């Protein structure tokens, strides 16, 4: 299997399966001299960790990360940085799996779950790991979150915030979104008033043995103008690709996204006035990206996640022998995968931005050009 690596200068390779002994990632291209310990990574993994409420999978994994390479500490390092720092070499990280229950999947070892990637993997490779889905599993995203923790340190001036803004048919109004309150509830909701509505909806879904979809919104503020490249290196295209690579993601929009199709040219154009430090935009329909290059405005995106495919409700399917069957999936599954996708979305955006920053610095030295009379 190929295509387990993403990024250009900041490159992330993930490895491991849902029910294997461990999973992890290798991060290459991280600049040297950045302070980094497991304590810098663990808080982000704790946000994604399963088993933290009745509306997510009850699999109990501590997701304790260990750094195996790419950092160093000695007297000279202590004097300059006060601790362990990156060396500029590949950073390898490992997360042990401790709560696999492979027997839950024995009944579907040769069956294809409707809506899942089982059949697609079988059609491509002729072999698949049915235990939790193997590489198909959202368990793989723990490694992405670990990589995202390193990316955040590279783009330390950028503030990343994500939230669940819709579960099933119940959406948060745009004027009610407050990212600062997402940590106050188990749904990463940016509006406290929506929480009881989602609880009622999810309780019905869970008791029915079914699942529901969700939408996650993300905002990256502090991204300077100039990151990204025209045509085949567009920042928004790379963000869309990274976000679509997350398990169960079925749609991504940047800025106004699909709603832009209903706008007039006047309403869609982000007008500008001149400020002390460059242009000031009067709106942000573009989501902080024009021509594939960041404008200095907050970079915004939304990701739509489909309902979890593994459900208790019987569904018609086929097996590897070509027999028609009726299938229900046992095991511990999220009734709504979008809830735990919030830290994963943030991590993928962080990785894309870290890569964009390093590429911009390599090509231009990192300078941002602004309109105005010549200086000096």
Residue pairs with C-beta under 8 A, 6 or more apart in sequence:
1 125
1 135
4 13
4 14
4 15
5 11
5 12
5 13
6 12
6 242
6 245
6 351
7 29
7 351
7 352
7 355
8 355
8 359
9 29
9 355
9 358
9 359
9 362
10 27
10 28
10 29
10 30
10 151
10 154
10 351
10 354
10 355
10 358
11 27
11 28
11 29
11 355
12 25
12 26
12 27
12 28
12 144
12 147
12 351
13 25
13 26
13 28
14 23
14 24
14 25
14 140
14 143
14 144
14 147
15 23
15 24
15 25
15 26
15 143
16 22
16 23
16 24
16 95
16 97
16 140
16 143
17 23
17 129
17 131
17 132
17 134
17 135
17 137
17 139
17 140
18 97
18 100
18 129
18 131
18 132
18 133
18 134
18 135
18 136
18 137
18 139
18 140
19 97
19 100
19 102
19 129
19 131
19 132
19 134
20 97
21 96
21 97
22 94
22 95
22 96
22 97
23 94
23 95
23 97
23 139
23 140
23 142
23 143
24 92
24 93
24 94
24 95
24 143
24 146
25 92
25 93
25 143
25 144
25 146
25 147
26 90
26 91
26 92
26 93
27 70
27 90
27 91
27 92
27 93
27 147
27 150
28 90
28 91
29 355
29 358
30 70
30 86
30 88
30 91
30 150
30 154
31 86
31 88
31 154
31 358
32 85
32 86
32 87
32 88
33 80
33 81
33 85
33 86
33 88
34 85
34 86
34 150
34 153
34 154
35 81
35 82
35 83
35 84
35 85
35 153
36 67
36 71
36 84
36 85
36 86
36 91
36 150
36 153
37 67
37 71
37 83
37 84
38 65
38 66
38 67
40 149
40 153
41 65
41 67
41 93
41 146
41 149
41 150
42 64
42 65
44 145
44 146
44 148
44 149
44 152
44 343
44 347
45 63
45 65
45 95
45 142
45 145
45 146
45 149
46 63
47 145
47 342
47 343
48 63
48 141
48 142
48 145
48 340
48 343
48 344
49 61
49 62
49 63
50 56
50 57
50 58
50 59
50 60
50 61
50 340
51 57
51 58
51 59
51 60
51 61
52 186
53 186
54 206
55 186
55 187
55 199
55 202
55 206
55 334
55 335
55 336
55 339
56 334
56 335
56 336
56 339
56 340
57 332
57 333
57 334
58 332
59 99
59 101
59 332
60 98
60 99
61 97
61 98
61 99
61 142
62 98
63 95
63 142
64 95
64 96
65 93
65 94
65 95
65 146
66 93
66 94
66 95
67 91
67 92
67 93
68 92
68 93
68 94
69 89
69 90
69 91
69 92
70 86
70 87
70 89
70 90
70 91
70 92
71 84
71 85
71 86
71 87
71 91
72 84
72 85
72 87
73 83
73 84
73 85
77 83
77 84
77 85
86 150
91 150
93 143
93 146
93 147
95 142
95 143
95 146
97 139
100 131
100 132
101 331
101 332
102 131
102 132
104 330
104 331
104 332
105 130
105 131
105 132
105 330
105 331
107 330
108 118
108 130
108 327
108 329
109 130
110 130
110 319
110 320
110 321
111 118
111 317
111 318
111 319
111 320
111 325
111 327
112 118
112 119
112 122
112 317
112 318
112 319
112 320
112 327
113 309
113 310
113 315
113 317
113 327
113 329
114 309
114 315
114 316
114 317
114 327
115 306
115 307
115 309
115 315
116 133
116 136
116 309
116 310
117 133
117 136
118 128
118 130
118 133
118 136
121 128
121 134
121 136
122 128
122 320
128 134
129 135
132 139
132 331
136 247
137 247
138 247
138 248
138 334
138 337
138 340
138 344
140 247
141 246
141 247
141 341
141 344
141 347
144 246
144 344
144 347
144 348
144 351
145 343
145 344
145 347
147 347
147 351
148 343
148 346
148 347
148 348
148 350
148 351
149 347
150 354
151 347
151 350
151 351
151 353
151 354
151 355
152 158
152 160
152 350
152 354
154 354
154 357
154 358
155 223
155 350
155 353
155 354
155 357
157 222
158 220
158 221
158 222
158 223
158 350
158 353
159 220
159 221
159 222
160 218
160 219
160 220
160 346
160 349
160 350
161 179
161 182
161 218
161 219
161 221
161 346
162 179
162 182
162 188
162 216
162 217
162 218
162 219
162 342
162 343
162 345
162 346
162 349
163 172
163 177
163 179
163 182
163 188
163 189
163 190
163 216
163 217
163 342
164 187
164 188
164 189
164 190
164 214
164 215
164 216
164 338
164 339
164 342
165 171
165 172
165 177
165 190
165 215
165 216
165 217
165 302
166 172
166 214
166 215
167 187
167 198
167 201
167 202
167 212
167 213
167 214
167 336
167 338
167 339
168 201
168 205
168 212
168 213
168 214
168 336
170 194
170 197
170 198
170 201
171 215
172 189
172 190
172 191
172 194
173 191
176 190
176 191
176 193
176 194
177 190
177 191
177 217
178 190
178 191
179 190
179 219
181 189
181 190
181 191
181 192
182 188
182 189
182 190
182 342
184 192
185 192
185 195
186 339
187 194
187 195
187 198
187 339
188 216
188 339
188 342
189 195
189 198
190 217
201 212
202 212
202 335
202 336
205 211
205 212
205 335
205 336
206 335
208 313
209 311
209 312
209 313
209 328
210 307
210 311
210 312
210 313
210 335
211 307
211 308
211 309
211 310
211 311
211 333
211 334
211 335
211 336
211 337
212 307
212 335
212 336
213 304
213 305
213 306
213 307
213 336
213 338
214 304
214 305
214 336
214 337
214 338
214 339
214 341
215 302
215 303
215 304
215 305
215 338
216 302
216 303
216 305
216 338
216 341
216 342
216 345
217 300
217 301
217 302
218 300
218 301
218 302
218 303
218 345
218 346
218 349
219 298
219 299
219 300
220 288
220 298
220 299
220 300
220 349
220 353
221 298
221 299
223 288
223 294
223 296
223 298
223 299
223 353
224 294
224 296
224 368
225 278
225 293
225 294
225 295
225 296
225 368
225 370
226 293
226 294
226 360
226 364
226 368
226 369
227 235
227 293
227 294
227 353
227 356
227 357
227 360
228 234
228 235
228 236
228 238
228 289
228 292
228 293
228 294
228 356
228 360
229 235
229 292
229 293
229 359
229 363
230 291
230 292
230 293
231 292
233 292
233 359
234 289
234 291
234 292
234 293
235 289
235 292
235 293
235 294
235 299
235 352
235 356
236 254
236 287
236 289
236 292
237 292
238 352
238 355
238 356
239 252
239 254
239 289
239 299
239 301
239 349
239 352
240 252
240 254
240 301
242 348
242 349
242 351
242 352
243 249
243 252
243 301
243 303
243 345
243 348
243 349
244 252
244 303
245 348
246 303
246 305
246 341
246 344
246 345
246 348
247 337
248 305
248 306
248 308
248 309
248 337
248 338
248 341
249 303
249 304
249 305
249 306
249 341
250 304
250 305
250 306
251 303
251 304
252 301
252 302
252 303
252 304
253 259
253 301
253 302
254 286
254 287
254 289
254 299
254 300
254 301
255 284
255 285
255 286
255 287
255 288
255 289
255 300
255 301
256 263
256 268
256 285
256 286
256 287
257 287
257 302
260 268
260 285
263 285
267 285
268 285
269 285
270 281
270 282
270 283
270 284
270 285
270 286
270 295
270 297
271 281
271 282
271 283
272 279
272 280
272 281
272 282
273 279
273 280
273 282
274 280
274 371
274 372
277 370
278 296
278 370
278 371
279 296
279 370
279 371
281 295
281 296
281 297
284 297
284 298
284 300
286 295
286 297
287 297
287 299
287 300
287 301
288 294
288 295
288 296
288 297
288 298
288 299
288 300
289 295
289 299
294 356
296 368
299 349
299 353
301 349
303 341
303 345
305 336
305 337
305 338
305 341
306 337
307 336
307 337
308 333
308 334
308 335
308 336
308 337
309 329
310 329
310 331
310 333
311 328
311 329
311 333
312 328
312 329
312 330
313 328
314 326
314 327
314 328
315 326
315 327
315 328
316 324
316 325
316 326
316 327
317 324
317 325
317 326
317 327
318 324
318 325
319 325
334 340
357 366
360 366
